[in-house]
Amino acid sequence: MENFFGGLGLQAVLMGGLGILAVGFILKKLFKLAITIAVIIILVYYGLPILQTVLPN
């Protein structure tokens, strides 16, 4: 493993580390967005029929 990093310059190692951090940050944001959208869909799917039965026609 040291030979692999030894062949790279300091700038390449730093750019690789920043790239990994950026990908992790983006995936974390997308995961939160996906959970939020799933919760909204579940609320609409189960909430609308309940509201329609409660509200008078």
mmCIF file of the N, C-alpha and C atoms, coordinates in Angstrom:
data_MODEL
# 
_entry.id   MODEL 
# 
loop_
_atom_site.group_PDB 
_atom_site.id 
_atom_site.type_symbol 
_atom_site.label_atom_id 
_atom_site.label_alt_id 
_atom_site.label_comp_id 
_atom_site.label_asym_id 
_atom_site.label_entity_id 
_atom_site.label_seq_id 
_atom_site.pdbx_PDB_ins_code 
_atom_site.Cartn_x 
_atom_site.Cartn_y 
_atom_site.Cartn_z 
_atom_site.occupancy 
_atom_site.B_iso_or_equiv 
_atom_site.pdbx_formal_charge 
_atom_site.auth_seq_id 
_atom_site.auth_comp_id 
_atom_site.auth_asym_id 
_atom_site.auth_atom_id 
_atom_site.pdbx_PDB_model_num 
ATOM 1   N N  . MET A 1 1  ? 0.828   -1.196 0.000  1.00 0.00 ? 1  MET A N  1 
ATOM 2   C CA . MET A 1 1  ? 0.000   0.000  0.000  1.00 0.00 ? 1  MET A CA 1 
ATOM 3   C C  . MET A 1 1  ? 0.867   1.252  0.000  1.00 0.00 ? 1  MET A C  1 
ATOM 4   N N  . GLU A 1 2  ? 1.979   1.215  0.682  1.00 0.00 ? 2  GLU A N  1 
ATOM 5   C CA . GLU A 1 2  ? 2.868   2.382  0.696  1.00 0.00 ? 2  GLU A CA 1 
ATOM 6   C C  . GLU A 1 2  ? 3.440   2.642  -0.689 1.00 0.00 ? 2  GLU A C  1 
ATOM 7   N N  . ASN A 1 3  ? 3.676   1.595  -1.458 1.00 0.00 ? 3  ASN A N  1 
ATOM 8   C CA . ASN A 1 3  ? 4.208   1.784  -2.808 1.00 0.00 ? 3  ASN A CA 1 
ATOM 9   C C  . ASN A 1 3  ? 3.189   2.486  -3.690 1.00 0.00 ? 3  ASN A C  1 
ATOM 10  N N  . PHE A 1 4  ? 1.917   2.182  -3.478 1.00 0.00 ? 4  PHE A N  1 
ATOM 11  C CA . PHE A 1 4  ? 0.878   2.827  -4.279 1.00 0.00 ? 4  PHE A CA 1 
ATOM 12  C C  . PHE A 1 4  ? 0.851   4.325  -4.006 1.00 0.00 ? 4  PHE A C  1 
ATOM 13  N N  . PHE A 1 5  ? 0.845   4.708  -2.728 1.00 0.00 ? 5  PHE A N  1 
ATOM 14  C CA . PHE A 1 5  ? 0.825   6.125  -2.387 1.00 0.00 ? 5  PHE A CA 1 
ATOM 15  C C  . PHE A 1 5  ? 2.161   6.786  -2.671 1.00 0.00 ? 5  PHE A C  1 
ATOM 16  N N  . GLY A 1 6  ? 3.241   6.027  -2.646 1.00 0.00 ? 6  GLY A N  1 
ATOM 17  C CA . GLY A 1 6  ? 4.551   6.596  -2.942 1.00 0.00 ? 6  GLY A CA 1 
ATOM 18  C C  . GLY A 1 6  ? 4.667   7.043  -4.380 1.00 0.00 ? 6  GLY A C  1 
ATOM 19  N N  . GLY A 1 7  ? 3.956   6.377  -5.285 1.00 0.00 ? 7  GLY A N  1 
ATOM 20  C CA . GLY A 1 7  ? 3.991   6.739  -6.696 1.00 0.00 ? 7  GLY A CA 1 
ATOM 21  C C  . GLY A 1 7  ? 3.184   7.987  -6.998 1.00 0.00 ? 7  GLY A C  1 
ATOM 22  N N  . LEU A 1 8  ? 2.303   8.344  -6.101 1.00 0.00 ? 8  LEU A N  1 
ATOM 23  C CA . LEU A 1 8  ? 1.468   9.523  -6.322 1.00 0.00 ? 8  LEU A CA 1 
ATOM 24  C C  . LEU A 1 8  ? 2.076   10.735 -5.631 1.00 0.00 ? 8  LEU A C  1 
ATOM 25  N N  . GLY A 1 9  ? 1.817   11.885 -6.196 1.00 0.00 ? 9  GLY A N  1 
ATOM 26  C CA . GLY A 1 9  ? 2.270   13.109 -5.555 1.00 0.00 ? 9  GLY A CA 1 
ATOM 27  C C  . GLY A 1 9  ? 1.319   13.508 -4.442 1.00 0.00 ? 9  GLY A C  1 
ATOM 28  N N  . LEU A 1 10 ? 1.758   14.459 -3.640 1.00 0.00 ? 10 LEU A N  1 
ATOM 29  C CA . LEU A 1 10 ? 0.937   14.927 -2.530 1.00 0.00 ? 10 LEU A CA 1 
ATOM 30  C C  . LEU A 1 10 ? -0.379  15.527 -3.040 1.00 0.00 ? 10 LEU A C  1 
ATOM 31  N N  . GLN A 1 11 ? -0.310  16.234 -4.150 1.00 0.00 ? 11 GLN A N  1 
ATOM 32  C CA . GLN A 1 11 ? -1.515  16.856 -4.700 1.00 0.00 ? 11 GLN A CA 1 
ATOM 33  C C  . GLN A 1 11 ? -2.516  15.791 -5.138 1.00 0.00 ? 11 GLN A C  1 
ATOM 34  N N  . ALA A 1 12 ? -2.050  14.700 -5.735 1.00 0.00 ? 12 ALA A N  1 
ATOM 35  C CA . ALA A 1 12 ? -2.952  13.636 -6.184 1.00 0.00 ? 12 ALA A CA 1 
ATOM 36  C C  . ALA A 1 12 ? -3.618  12.961 -4.996 1.00 0.00 ? 12 ALA A C  1 
ATOM 37  N N  . VAL A 1 13 ? -2.877  12.751 -3.923 1.00 0.00 ? 13 VAL A N  1 
ATOM 38  C CA . VAL A 1 13 ? -3.453  12.130 -2.733 1.00 0.00 ? 13 VAL A CA 1 
ATOM 39  C C  . VAL A 1 13 ? -4.503  13.047 -2.116 1.00 0.00 ? 13 VAL A C  1 
ATOM 40  N N  . LEU A 1 14 ? -4.208  14.347 -2.039 1.00 0.00 ? 14 LEU A N  1 
ATOM 41  C CA . LEU A 1 14 ? -5.170  15.300 -1.493 1.00 0.00 ? 14 LEU A CA 1 
ATOM 42  C C  . LEU A 1 14 ? -6.428  15.393 -2.357 1.00 0.00 ? 14 LEU A C  1 
ATOM 43  N N  . MET A 1 15 ? -6.255  15.420 -3.672 1.00 0.00 ? 15 MET A N  1 
ATOM 44  C CA . MET A 1 15 ? -7.413  15.491 -4.567 1.00 0.00 ? 15 MET A CA 1 
ATOM 45  C C  . MET A 1 15 ? -8.257  14.223 -4.446 1.00 0.00 ? 15 MET A C  1 
ATOM 46  N N  . GLY A 1 16 ? -7.619  13.079 -4.304 1.00 0.00 ? 16 GLY A N  1 
ATOM 47  C CA . GLY A 1 16 ? -8.358  11.833 -4.125 1.00 0.00 ? 16 GLY A CA 1 
ATOM 48  C C  . GLY A 1 16 ? -9.154  11.849 -2.836 1.00 0.00 ? 16 GLY A C  1 
ATOM 49  N N  . GLY A 1 17 ? -8.546  12.327 -1.762 1.00 0.00 ? 17 GLY A N  1 
ATOM 50  C CA . GLY A 1 17 ? -9.246  12.417 -0.482 1.00 0.00 ? 17 GLY A CA 1 
ATOM 51  C C  . GLY A 1 17 ? -10.417 13.379 -0.544 1.00 0.00 ? 17 GLY A C  1 
ATOM 52  N N  . LEU A 1 18 ? -10.219 14.533 -1.185 1.00 0.00 ? 18 LEU A N  1 
ATOM 53  C CA . LEU A 1 18 ? -11.313 15.497 -1.327 1.00 0.00 ? 18 LEU A CA 1 
ATOM 54  C C  . LEU A 1 18 ? -12.428 14.939 -2.202 1.00 0.00 ? 18 LEU A C  1 
ATOM 55  N N  . GLY A 1 19 ? -12.073 14.178 -3.215 1.00 0.00 ? 19 GLY A N  1 
ATOM 56  C CA . GLY A 1 19 ? -13.075 13.561 -4.079 1.00 0.00 ? 19 GLY A CA 1 
ATOM 57  C C  . GLY A 1 19 ? -13.925 12.564 -3.306 1.00 0.00 ? 19 GLY A C  1 
ATOM 58  N N  . ILE A 1 20 ? -13.284 11.753 -2.473 1.00 0.00 ? 20 ILE A N  1 
ATOM 59  C CA . ILE A 1 20 ? -14.013 10.778 -1.662 1.00 0.00 ? 20 ILE A CA 1 
ATOM 60  C C  . ILE A 1 20 ? -14.940 11.500 -0.686 1.00 0.00 ? 20 ILE A C  1 
ATOM 61  N N  . LEU A 1 21 ? -14.465 12.568 -0.062 1.00 0.00 ? 21 LEU A N  1 
ATOM 62  C CA . LEU A 1 21 ? -15.314 13.342 0.853  1.00 0.00 ? 21 LEU A CA 1 
ATOM 63  C C  . LEU A 1 21 ? -16.503 13.961 0.120  1.00 0.00 ? 21 LEU A C  1 
ATOM 64  N N  . ALA A 1 22 ? -16.268 14.487 -1.077 1.00 0.00 ? 22 ALA A N  1 
ATOM 65  C CA . ALA A 1 22 ? -17.352 15.108 -1.846 1.00 0.00 ? 22 ALA A CA 1 
ATOM 66  C C  . ALA A 1 22 ? -18.407 14.074 -2.213 1.00 0.00 ? 22 ALA A C  1 
ATOM 67  N N  . VAL A 1 23 ? -17.977 12.887 -2.661 1.00 0.00 ? 23 VAL A N  1 
ATOM 68  C CA . VAL A 1 23 ? -18.932 11.836 -3.026 1.00 0.00 ? 23 VAL A CA 1 
ATOM 69  C C  . VAL A 1 23 ? -19.729 11.415 -1.794 1.00 0.00 ? 23 VAL A C  1 
ATOM 70  N N  . GLY A 1 24 ? -19.069 11.265 -0.655 1.00 0.00 ? 24 GLY A N  1 
ATOM 71  C CA . GLY A 1 24 ? -19.770 10.893 0.572  1.00 0.00 ? 24 GLY A CA 1 
ATOM 72  C C  . GLY A 1 24 ? -20.787 11.933 0.980  1.00 0.00 ? 24 GLY A C  1 
ATOM 73  N N  . PHE A 1 25 ? -20.422 13.210 0.861  1.00 0.00 ? 25 PHE A N  1 
ATOM 74  C CA . PHE A 1 25 ? -21.335 14.300 1.209  1.00 0.00 ? 25 PHE A CA 1 
ATOM 75  C C  . PHE A 1 25 ? -22.560 14.300 0.299  1.00 0.00 ? 25 PHE A C  1 
ATOM 76  N N  . ILE A 1 26 ? -22.341 14.113 -1.011 1.00 0.00 ? 26 ILE A N  1 
ATOM 77  C CA . ILE A 1 26 ? -23.450 14.105 -1.976 1.00 0.00 ? 26 ILE A CA 1 
ATOM 78  C C  . ILE A 1 26 ? -24.368 12.918 -1.710 1.00 0.00 ? 26 ILE A C  1 
ATOM 79  N N  . LEU A 1 27 ? -23.790 11.741 -1.453 1.00 0.00 ? 27 LEU A N  1 
ATOM 80  C CA . LEU A 1 27 ? -24.609 10.562 -1.185 1.00 0.00 ? 27 LEU A CA 1 
ATOM 81  C C  . LEU A 1 27 ? -25.425 10.737 0.093  1.00 0.00 ? 27 LEU A C  1 
ATOM 82  N N  . LYS A 1 28 ? -24.830 11.383 1.092  1.00 0.00 ? 28 LYS A N  1 
ATOM 83  C CA . LYS A 1 28 ? -25.550 11.625 2.345  1.00 0.00 ? 28 LYS A CA 1 
ATOM 84  C C  . LYS A 1 28 ? -26.748 12.540 2.099  1.00 0.00 ? 28 LYS A C  1 
ATOM 85  N N  . LYS A 1 29 ? -26.543 13.587 1.311  1.00 0.00 ? 29 LYS A N  1 
ATOM 86  C CA . LYS A 1 29 ? -27.635 14.508 0.995  1.00 0.00 ? 29 LYS A CA 1 
ATOM 87  C C  . LYS A 1 29 ? -28.720 13.795 0.193  1.00 0.00 ? 29 LYS A C  1 
ATOM 88  N N  . LEU A 1 30 ? -28.325 12.982 -0.785 1.00 0.00 ? 30 LEU A N  1 
ATOM 89  C CA . LEU A 1 30 ? -29.301 12.269 -1.599 1.00 0.00 ? 30 LEU A CA 1 
ATOM 90  C C  . LEU A 1 30 ? -30.084 11.272 -0.757 1.00 0.00 ? 30 LEU A C  1 
ATOM 91  N N  . PHE A 1 31 ? -29.408 10.642 0.202  1.00 0.00 ? 31 PHE A N  1 
ATOM 92  C CA . PHE A 1 31 ? -30.082 9.675  1.072  1.00 0.00 ? 31 PHE A CA 1 
ATOM 93  C C  . PHE A 1 31 ? -31.136 10.372 1.922  1.00 0.00 ? 31 PHE A C  1 
ATOM 94  N N  . LYS A 1 32 ? -30.787 11.544 2.466  1.00 0.00 ? 32 LYS A N  1 
ATOM 95  C CA . LYS A 1 32 ? -31.763 12.309 3.252  1.00 0.00 ? 32 LYS A CA 1 
ATOM 96  C C  . LYS A 1 32 ? -32.929 12.740 2.374  1.00 0.00 ? 32 LYS A C  1 
ATOM 97  N N  . LEU A 1 33 ? -32.651 13.159 1.148  1.00 0.00 ? 33 LEU A N  1 
ATOM 98  C CA . LEU A 1 33 ? -33.706 13.580 0.232  1.00 0.00 ? 33 LEU A CA 1 
ATOM 99  C C  . LEU A 1 33 ? -34.616 12.405 -0.105 1.00 0.00 ? 33 LEU A C  1 
ATOM 100 N N  . ALA A 1 34 ? -34.032 11.237 -0.333 1.00 0.00 ? 34 ALA A N  1 
ATOM 101 C CA . ALA A 1 34 ? -34.835 10.060 -0.665 1.00 0.00 ? 34 ALA A CA 1 
ATOM 102 C C  . ALA A 1 34 ? -35.739 9.677  0.506  1.00 0.00 ? 34 ALA A C  1 
ATOM 103 N N  . ILE A 1 35 ? -35.228 9.744  1.726  1.00 0.00 ? 35 ILE A N  1 
ATOM 104 C CA . ILE A 1 35 ? -36.045 9.428  2.898  1.00 0.00 ? 35 ILE A CA 1 
ATOM 105 C C  . ILE A 1 35 ? -37.183 10.438 3.035  1.00 0.00 ? 35 ILE A C  1 
ATOM 106 N N  . THR A 1 36 ? -36.891 11.715 2.823  1.00 0.00 ? 36 THR A N  1 
ATOM 107 C CA . THR A 1 36 ? -37.919 12.747 2.921  1.00 0.00 ? 36 THR A CA 1 
ATOM 108 C C  . THR A 1 36 ? -39.020 12.533 1.884  1.00 0.00 ? 36 THR A C  1 
ATOM 109 N N  . ILE A 1 37 ? -38.631 12.234 0.658  1.00 0.00 ? 37 ILE A N  1 
ATOM 110 C CA . ILE A 1 37 ? -39.624 11.995 -0.392 1.00 0.00 ? 37 ILE A CA 1 
ATOM 111 C C  . ILE A 1 37 ? -40.458 10.761 -0.067 1.00 0.00 ? 37 ILE A C  1 
ATOM 112 N N  . ALA A 1 38 ? -39.823 9.702  0.453  1.00 0.00 ? 38 ALA A N  1 
ATOM 113 C CA . ALA A 1 38 ? -40.564 8.491  0.813  1.00 0.00 ? 38 ALA A CA 1 
ATOM 114 C C  . ALA A 1 38 ? -41.583 8.781  1.913  1.00 0.00 ? 38 ALA A C  1 
ATOM 115 N N  . VAL A 1 39 ? -41.200 9.582  2.900  1.00 0.00 ? 39 VAL A N  1 
ATOM 116 C CA . VAL A 1 39 ? -42.129 9.924  3.980  1.00 0.00 ? 39 VAL A CA 1 
ATOM 117 C C  . VAL A 1 39 ? -43.306 10.729 3.437  1.00 0.00 ? 39 VAL A C  1 
ATOM 118 N N  . ILE A 1 40 ? -43.045 11.678 2.547  1.00 0.00 ? 40 ILE A N  1 
ATOM 119 C CA . ILE A 1 40 ? -44.124 12.482 1.966  1.00 0.00 ? 40 ILE A CA 1 
ATOM 120 C C  . ILE A 1 40 ? -45.073 11.598 1.165  1.00 0.00 ? 40 ILE A C  1 
ATOM 121 N N  . ILE A 1 41 ? -44.523 10.666 0.376  1.00 0.00 ? 41 ILE A N  1 
ATOM 122 C CA . ILE A 1 41 ? -45.363 9.773  -0.419 1.00 0.00 ? 41 ILE A CA 1 
ATOM 123 C C  . ILE A 1 41 ? -46.226 8.896  0.489  1.00 0.00 ? 41 ILE A C  1 
ATOM 124 N N  . ILE A 1 42 ? -45.652 8.395  1.571  1.00 0.00 ? 42 ILE A N  1 
ATOM 125 C CA . ILE A 1 42 ? -46.411 7.559  2.501  1.00 0.00 ? 42 ILE A CA 1 
ATOM 126 C C  . ILE A 1 42 ? -47.523 8.364  3.160  1.00 0.00 ? 42 ILE A C  1 
ATOM 127 N N  . LEU A 1 43 ? -47.213 9.595  3.568  1.00 0.00 ? 43 LEU A N  1 
ATOM 128 C CA . LEU A 1 43 ? -48.242 10.438 4.183  1.00 0.00 ? 43 LEU A CA 1 
ATOM 129 C C  . LEU A 1 43 ? -49.384 10.733 3.213  1.00 0.00 ? 43 LEU A C  1 
ATOM 130 N N  . VAL A 1 44 ? -49.063 11.021 1.970  1.00 0.00 ? 44 VAL A N  1 
ATOM 131 C CA . VAL A 1 44 ? -50.109 11.312 0.981  1.00 0.00 ? 44 VAL A CA 1 
ATOM 132 C C  . VAL A 1 44 ? -50.904 10.045 0.679  1.00 0.00 ? 44 VAL A C  1 
ATOM 133 N N  . TYR A 1 45 ? -50.224 8.921  0.527  1.00 0.00 ? 45 TYR A N  1 
ATOM 134 C CA . TYR A 1 45 ? -50.888 7.663  0.151  1.00 0.00 ? 45 TYR A CA 1 
ATOM 135 C C  . TYR A 1 45 ? -51.863 7.203  1.230  1.00 0.00 ? 45 TYR A C  1 
ATOM 136 N N  . TYR A 1 46 ? -51.444 7.304  2.492  1.00 0.00 ? 46 TYR A N  1 
ATOM 137 C CA . TYR A 1 46 ? -52.311 6.853  3.578  1.00 0.00 ? 46 TYR A CA 1 
ATOM 138 C C  . TYR A 1 46 ? -53.171 7.978  4.156  1.00 0.00 ? 46 TYR A C  1 
ATOM 139 N N  . GLY A 1 47 ? -52.761 9.223  3.984  1.00 0.00 ? 47 GLY A N  1 
ATOM 140 C CA . GLY A 1 47 ? -53.481 10.333 4.575  1.00 0.00 ? 47 GLY A CA 1 
ATOM 141 C C  . GLY A 1 47 ? -54.672 10.790 3.770  1.00 0.00 ? 47 GLY A C  1 
ATOM 142 N N  . LEU A 1 48 ? -54.590 10.753 2.454  1.00 0.00 ? 48 LEU A N  1 
ATOM 143 C CA . LEU A 1 48 ? -55.702 11.232 1.626  1.00 0.00 ? 48 LEU A CA 1 
ATOM 144 C C  . LEU A 1 48 ? -56.971 10.405 1.799  1.00 0.00 ? 48 LEU A C  1 
ATOM 145 N N  . PRO A 1 49 ? -56.928 9.089  1.796  1.00 0.00 ? 49 PRO A N  1 
ATOM 146 C CA . PRO A 1 49 ? -58.176 8.333  2.011  1.00 0.00 ? 49 PRO A CA 1 
ATOM 147 C C  . PRO A 1 49 ? -58.804 8.616  3.385  1.00 0.00 ? 49 PRO A C  1 
ATOM 148 N N  . ILE A 1 50 ? -57.966 8.809  4.401  1.00 0.00 ? 50 ILE A N  1 
ATOM 149 C CA . ILE A 1 50 ? -58.487 9.115  5.743  1.00 0.00 ? 50 ILE A CA 1 
ATOM 150 C C  . ILE A 1 50 ? -59.162 10.482 5.721  1.00 0.00 ? 50 ILE A C  1 
ATOM 151 N N  . LEU A 1 51 ? -58.542 11.457 5.061  1.00 0.00 ? 51 LEU A N  1 
ATOM 152 C CA . LEU A 1 51 ? -59.149 12.795 4.986  1.00 0.00 ? 51 LEU A CA 1 
ATOM 153 C C  . LEU A 1 51 ? -60.460 12.755 4.195  1.00 0.00 ? 51 LEU A C  1 
ATOM 154 N N  . GLN A 1 52 ? -60.507 11.952 3.137  1.00 0.00 ? 52 GLN A N  1 
ATOM 155 C CA . GLN A 1 52 ? -61.727 11.881 2.334  1.00 0.00 ? 52 GLN A CA 1 
ATOM 156 C C  . GLN A 1 52 ? -62.871 11.256 3.108  1.00 0.00 ? 52 GLN A C  1 
ATOM 157 N N  . THR A 1 53 ? -62.586 10.308 4.000  1.00 0.00 ? 53 THR A N  1 
ATOM 158 C CA . THR A 1 53 ? -63.662 9.700  4.792  1.00 0.00 ? 53 THR A CA 1 
ATOM 159 C C  . THR A 1 53 ? -64.090 10.628 5.931  1.00 0.00 ? 53 THR A C  1 
ATOM 160 N N  . VAL A 1 54 ? -63.177 11.453 6.441  1.00 0.00 ? 54 VAL A N  1 
ATOM 161 C CA . VAL A 1 54 ? -63.505 12.340 7.556  1.00 0.00 ? 54 VAL A CA 1 
ATOM 162 C C  . VAL A 1 54 ? -64.297 13.557 7.068  1.00 0.00 ? 54 VAL A C  1 
ATOM 163 N N  . LEU A 1 55 ? -63.902 14.123 5.939  1.00 0.00 ? 55 LEU A N  1 
ATOM 164 C CA . LEU A 1 55 ? -64.562 15.325 5.437  1.00 0.00 ? 55 LEU A CA 1 
ATOM 165 C C  . LEU A 1 55 ? -65.920 14.967 4.842  1.00 0.00 ? 55 LEU A C  1 
ATOM 166 N N  . PRO A 1 56 ? -66.933 15.765 5.131  1.00 0.00 ? 56 PRO A N  1 
ATOM 167 C CA . PRO A 1 56 ? -68.252 15.494 4.545  1.00 0.00 ? 56 PRO A CA 1 
ATOM 168 C C  . PRO A 1 56 ? -68.265 15.850 3.054  1.00 0.00 ? 56 PRO A C  1 
ATOM 169 N N  . ASN A 1 57 ? -69.018 15.099 2.312  1.00 0.00 ? 57 ASN A N  1 
ATOM 170 C CA . ASN A 1 57 ? -69.108 15.351 0.854  1.00 0.00 ? 57 ASN A CA 1 
ATOM 171 C C  . ASN A 1 57 ? -70.181 16.361 0.550  1.00 0.00 ? 57 ASN A C  1 
# 
